[in-house]
């Protein structure tokens, strides 16, 4: 009886350990899908270019990212908050003037770095 109980404990411990390992592996996998601004992601967007679209308007045109005429590179954005958010996180929502300075919120635009957009396109699509 003690021998049988011993093996039940061993098997239960192994099963718990295996499920814990799977949970850790899933966590590691999910963390690998976080944008890293130090990694150049391949895709159709120019990695160091700035793209914009209207926000939060939901129209087919609003969903398409467009290159700007005046602001084409991150170095042209002089609004410190916008510059830092786009550089680190790849995206920022707000208004900028043609010189790259901060403006009042109003109806904000979404701004994104091409590298971030390439990252988004490289992510596997999941359905919940």
C-alpha positions as CSV (number, residue, x, y, z in Angstrom):
1,X,0.0,0.0,0.0
2,X,2.8,2.4,0.9
3,X,4.6,1.5,-2.4
4,X,1.4,2.3,-4.4
5,X,0.9,5.6,-2.5
6,X,4.6,6.5,-3.2
7,X,4.1,6.0,-7.0
8,X,0.8,8.0,-6.9
9,X,2.7,10.9,-5.3
10,X,5.5,10.7,-7.9
11,X,3.1,10.6,-10.8
12,X,1.1,13.5,-9.4
13,X,4.3,15.5,-8.8
14,X,5.4,14.9,-12.4
15,X,2.1,15.9,-13.8
16,X,2.0,19.1,-11.8
17,X,5.6,19.8,-12.9
18,X,4.8,19.2,-16.5
19,X,1.8,21.6,-16.4
20,X,4.0,24.2,-14.7
21,X,6.6,23.8,-17.4
22,X,3.9,24.3,-20.1
23,X,2.7,27.4,-18.4
24,X,6.2,28.8,-18.2
25,X,6.8,27.9,-21.9
26,X,3.6,29.6,-22.9
27,X,4.6,32.7,-20.9
28,X,8.0,32.8,-22.6
29,X,6.3,32.5,-26.0
30,X,3.9,35.3,-25.2
31,X,6.7,37.6,-24.1
32,X,8.5,37.0,-27.4
33,X,5.6,38.7,-29.1
34,X,6.3,42.0,-27.5
35,X,7.7,44.8,-29.7
36,X,11.4,45.3,-29.3
37,X,12.6,48.6,-30.8
38,X,16.2,47.2,-31.1
39,X,15.2,44.5,-33.6
40,X,14.7,45.4,-37.2
41,X,11.5,43.7,-38.4
42,X,11.3,42.9,-42.1
43,X,8.2,43.9,-44.1
44,X,6.7,46.3,-46.6
45,X,7.1,49.4,-44.4
46,X,10.4,51.4,-44.3
47,X,11.7,50.7,-40.8
48,X,12.7,54.2,-39.9
49,X,9.8,56.0,-41.6
50,X,6.8,57.6,-39.8
51,X,3.3,56.6,-40.8
52,X,0.0,58.0,-39.6
53,X,-3.8,57.5,-39.8
54,X,-6.8,59.2,-38.3
55,X,-8.0,58.0,-34.9
56,X,-10.4,56.8,-33.5
57,X,-12.4,57.1,-36.7
58,X,-13.1,53.6,-38.1
59,X,-13.3,53.8,-41.8
60,X,-11.5,51.9,-44.5
61,X,-9.2,54.9,-45.1
62,X,-8.6,55.4,-41.4
63,X,-7.3,51.8,-41.2
64,X,-4.6,52.4,-43.8
65,X,-1.3,53.7,-42.6
66,X,0.0,56.5,-44.8
67,X,3.5,58.1,-45.0
68,X,3.5,61.8,-44.1
69,X,4.5,64.6,-46.4
70,X,6.1,66.8,-43.7
71,X,7.1,64.3,-41.1
72,X,8.8,61.3,-42.7
73,X,11.4,60.3,-40.1
74,X,11.5,60.0,-36.3
75,X,14.3,62.6,-36.1
76,X,11.8,65.2,-37.4
77,X,9.5,64.7,-34.4
78,X,10.4,67.4,-31.8
79,X,7.6,66.7,-29.4
80,X,9.5,64.8,-26.7
81,X,6.5,62.7,-25.5
82,X,5.7,61.7,-29.1
83,X,9.3,61.0,-30.0
84,X,10.0,58.9,-27.0
85,X,6.8,56.8,-27.3
86,X,7.2,56.2,-31.0
87,X,10.9,55.3,-30.5
88,X,10.3,52.9,-27.6
89,X,6.9,51.5,-28.2
90,X,6.6,52.0,-31.9
91,X,3.3,54.0,-31.7
92,X,1.7,57.1,-30.3
93,X,-1.7,58.8,-30.5
94,X,-1.8,62.6,-30.6
95,X,-1.4,65.7,-32.8
96,X,1.7,67.1,-34.3
97,X,2.2,70.2,-36.4
98,X,4.2,70.1,-39.7
99,X,7.4,70.8,-37.8
100,X,6.9,67.9,-35.4
101,X,5.9,69.9,-32.4
102,X,3.1,68.9,-30.0
103,X,-0.4,70.2,-30.6
104,X,-3.6,70.1,-28.5
105,X,-5.3,66.7,-28.5
106,X,-8.3,67.6,-30.7
107,X,-9.0,64.7,-32.9
108,X,-5.7,62.9,-32.6
109,X,-3.9,60.9,-35.3
110,X,-2.2,57.6,-34.7
111,X,1.5,57.7,-35.5
112,X,3.7,54.6,-35.9
113,X,7.2,53.7,-36.9
114,X,7.5,51.5,-39.9
115,X,9.5,49.0,-37.9
116,X,6.5,48.7,-35.5
117,X,4.1,48.2,-38.4
118,X,6.4,45.5,-39.8
119,X,6.4,43.9,-36.4
120,X,2.6,43.9,-36.3
121,X,2.4,42.2,-39.7
122,X,4.9,39.6,-38.7
123,X,2.8,38.5,-35.7
124,X,0.7,35.3,-36.1
125,X,-3.0,36.1,-36.1
126,X,-4.8,34.6,-33.2
127,X,-8.6,34.2,-32.8
128,X,-10.1,34.3,-29.3
